[in-house]
Amino acid sequence: MSSSSLRNSRVSTSSAAGGQAAAGKRASTSSQQSLSQQVPEAVQEPQPGVPPPAANADADADAGQADAESGDGQETDGFEDEFEDEDEEPTLSYKRLVGTLSESLKQDAVSCMGVSDRFLAIGTHWGVVHIMDLIGTQVKRFQCHTATVNQVSIDTDGEFVASASDDGNVVINSLYTSEVQTFNFRRPVKAVCLEPGYSRKPTRQFVSGGMAESLIMSGRGWFGNSNVVLHSGEGPIFHITWRGTYIAWANESGVAVYDTATSQRFGKVERSLDSPRADLFRCSICWTSDTSLLIGWADSVKVIEIKERSKQDVASGMSPKYVEVVHQFQTEFVVCGIAPLKESLLLLGYVTNLSPYRNVDILNPAPIVRQQAQPPEIHIVDMDGTESDNDVLSLIGYEHFQANDYRLVYLGSDNAAESSYYIVSPKDIVLARVRDMEEHIEWLVKRQMYAEALQAAEAAGAEYAGQSKVAMVLDIGQKYIAKLMAEEKYNEAAASCPKLLRTNADLWEHWVHKFAEADKLNAITAFVPLEEPQLSKSVYELILVHYLDTDPEALLQVILVWPVALYDVQSMIQAVHAVYVKDPDSRVLMEIMLELYERNHQWDMVLVLGLRVFRPHILDLVVKHNLFQTLEQNVVLVMKYDQFMVDKAATQLIQKQEQQQQQQSRSKVKPGPVPTLPVPEAMNIPETGGPVPLTLAKVRAAVGADGVQLLAGNTDRILPFQVHQELQGHDRFLHVYLDALFINDTQETVGFHALQVELYAEYDPPRLMHFLRTSTHYPVAKAYDVCERRDLVPEMVYLLGKMGNSRRALMLIIERLGDVERAIQFTKEQADDDLWDEFLKYAMDKPPFIVGLLENLSSQIDPLRVIRLVPRGLAIPGLKRALIKIMSDCSVQKSLREGCEKILLSDTWESLQNLHRLQRRGICMSEDVECAMCSNPAVTPGKHAFHESCLNSTAGSPLDGASRQTAAAVSQSVGVWVHSTGLSNAERAIQGIYGRHVDGASMDRGGRARRSGSHVPAPYRPGLICPICRSATKAKMSSSASASSAVAAAATASGAR
């Protein structure tokens, strides 16, 4: 059988079903063997995983496979030529796996298969597990079973393969090591599945089940492998799948779901009541997501989702999760496999009459004729069962196989269009995929639907980059282009070239020349490939020269887009320069040359042309490529560049101001700050006479522009005298440069200060005064002449004062400016009493000057002096206000003095209190301190220590003459201090702190006598002067508190008085 016969034309599933009868009641059984006893052999369905009983089945299949392998090596293409006569394009494309698979299946048959993104694992009826690559070439082979392999499971990391067999064993083989684990469960095992991440987890768990009717989880434990029964008692288990924390399995009663996170089964989907017996047709289960599951069993399809219950339901004792059937429908065929396909479902179907299988447990004496085997079919249906497409597949030996011999293995992908579907039969494996754009276009081309093919390629856009395997497509495409050009549809012909010519460089160059002959290169330029393929340089230069002659603006755009490697830059520079010589004022030609020079890394020419065309940020090249010499040779260009940028900013500023005014007029919003041109911070001086005019603002903004700052900031590389020579005849530019140079370093412009006086007077008069005050390197007389010619009175006043002619300067202020405050300020600065007399004499008959003097001279001249000079009877407007101001100022000064005195006294009082508090603190003394009088131990600190009894003459202690004399001195000093009179305020403050009595009465903090009776025992009170060294110290006599040394000092001072 040739490979071209694999996919037959579509047929009606209703007619192929042969008129199915109404479904009968479902009969149940517990094993596959019971079916063979109850159903006549004529209608027995082949057991899952068992080869057909017919003796010639393998021979016929081998013969069919041999036919498939013949046919000029077309078996790998599979089925590309199947539907040439159909008008409707199929959804899927099919390809048969060959490699070494055909050799492996000559003496064996596939019973199951698992797939990963790297390899295939195929189980056979002879108990062999073949590891093959994705094209069917065998890589490894494991002879690990003695009976049919029912299911294989591949680790998610692709390192282990588990297989379950009718021999009762589950074998887990490592693909990269010699590790093999065998688990014997003593009964046929129909299903096995490794846990997700099996190779990375220490538990190494898997679940299995079969004829033992138990779902068992096996894995490593503390003392070796352990087996835990998760569920049992619902018949044999036919299929298991595990995703995330959920395990889904199929048994006789339906499909159940188990949560490994909570260790409980929380959901079950029952089989349909009218479905055939569970063991007659295999259940297919496929996960579409972590919470969505597809189930196909016999003629029933169900889509279930795992959902979570509300907190109230969980609190009532219900399981936190449950399963819900969101879609279900019945088919007219047996579902051999199920998988998702974008938003639809892909079903592998087998058409047969299910009526005999629905009533298999009812005795029927009439003979039942075995149904003829039909080829499997692919059906694409939506979630409610509506079919959108179907294909019939002629697999090798399909005449000998029944529904349970076919499987659909799904390999998902993040991109649904890249998912793979493997249709598996005992003697054949076919890979199905969604047809891509390339296959779609080729299908259109085969049917000579050229316009549709081009439209499809255009709609695909950048995603369409495939190379067609049919050489005829290029030929037809060229004919189509020629036809369009003959019809003068050049734009349409050019737009179709990328889809038709693809990456064929020779064809591209051929058609570019064809467009050139038709003088329509502008139509194809946008579609000419710049890479893959990259054409010869002559082709690209042909296009560039064409635009140079016809449309320089378009040439500039092409150069901006095309990579420099496509053409010879130097040749193009010469070609453009030849045209530029004829038209040196052409801005577009300068921009073209600039781009070419930039691509050729001729940075000096890039800088010059960039300055000519005013390219933004062109001056960044100066520092980056050390172009100071080029900058020095083009100073005028630099200044013009700055002027252009400043004018542009000014225009934008005006537009912004107009927009703000319009917005304010519409919304009546309070006007915000008026934007201004940016100027150097050093130029911000107090202005007079309102806002700065725009012309002056432009001059100042130019001083801070990038170009002049480069010139002024790099005087070691660009000499100022050289710049001065270049700017001769451009006074405005010269002023901007010298001003920037003066701001950066005043010493750099010493030789130009005389010139700068004239330039400031011409271009920035408000800043002339600042310059005159700052500089000392200009001739004052010449500067005065310049100011006099331009009638700059404030500057003339300053210069007259500098020349010593202060009286004339004062007269200018008074007569020309009439500014009293300025006249007063000038007179203050001169510090000349004669000038003051002149000023007062001149001002006495001018009321505004009198008022101004009274308001501003209170701190310089006695206001009474001014008032006495005022002529009697002179009417002086504002005199009352001025006098009130004088009195107010005097009152404020008096208040300030009184406040300062209060603050001083308060600070003195606080300092005395702090001193008293510090002197009253106790201190730690050692026990070996001796009294200075009796030489016994004492605890009084200071230079000398005493006993209280030694100082108190009334204590009755025996003292020698010197000691008694000392004690008497202490008592005398105390008495003198107590009875002294005429105390000062400071002494009274001290007495207020220490609370000592005067004349037998204690004093309070205000110096007033307190109530009598609180005396310090006479004649001795602690805290006075040491009788030995006469120093005032802190003392602590036994446990009593000592007096402050400040009191002792006060007592001493009083005694001295």
Order of alpha helices (4+ residues) and beta strands (2+ residues): beta-alpha-alpha-alpha-beta-alpha-beta-beta-beta-beta-beta-beta-beta-beta-beta-beta-beta-beta-beta-beta-beta-beta-beta-beta-beta-alpha-beta-beta-beta-alpha-beta-beta-beta-beta-beta-alpha-alpha-alpha-alpha-alpha-alpha-alpha-alpha-alpha-alpha-alpha-alpha-alpha-alpha-alpha-alpha-alpha-alpha-alpha-alpha-alpha-alpha-alpha-alpha-alpha-alpha-alpha-alpha-alpha-alpha-alpha-beta-beta-alpha
